Amino acid sequence: MTAVTAESRTTADVPLRLPGDPDVWVFIAAELLMFGAFFVAYIINRAGDVALYNSAQQTLDRGLGVLNTLFLITSSWAVATAVAAARQNRLAQVPRRLALGIVLGMAFVVVKAIEYTAKIKAGYTMLSNDFFMFYYCLTGIHLLHVFVGSTILLVCWNNARDGRYGPANMKGLETGASYWHMVDLLWIFLFPLLYLLR
């Protein structure tokens, strides 16, 4: 019988684990359940007055929605590459990739502020109709998550500049990245739901 050495172990021998702090995954699951309930409520209410929802939806700027989708997807990619760089001990790349993720997250905020301003100036507020009530509530709660996620990434960026992450110390970085990927995932559902669904 051949002895199994450390060198001969494959990735199949390594136990699977969720990246980062297990507690953040409980939080992420709760957040996804909450947004899932909002999504179901939106779909049910939309089914009750499809014409109103379709009409109100036409006032949204799909171009800005697409732009924000690209910003968040690219930001998630940047954060994922920062995690990969830390695991591979390419520590100089970690803060640069995180900085890109933060900048793109802030670009999302700027575009959303432009969109909100245009809607309010045109007279579309939370009280205009059910569609805009859902629009402002869902995108507003998501925007709050973008601010929280960006703050977490900023902390990770500062730690990465101090060289605190590497193959032996990934927990904090993985935790921040996991939260940020949740923020991206929520927008990937929100965008088609609010801007494209007919």
Buried (B, 14 or more C-beta within 10 A) or exposed (E): EEEEEEEEEEEEEEEEEEBBBEEBBEEBEEBBEEBEEBBEEBEEBBEEBEEBBEEBBEBBBEEBBEBBBEBBBBBBBBBBBBBBBBBEEBBEBBBBBBBBBBBBBBBBBEBBEEBBEBBEEEEBEEEBBBBBBBBBBBBEBBBEBBEEBBEBBBEBBEBBBEEBBBEEEBEBBBBBBBBBBBBBBBBEBBBEBBBEBE
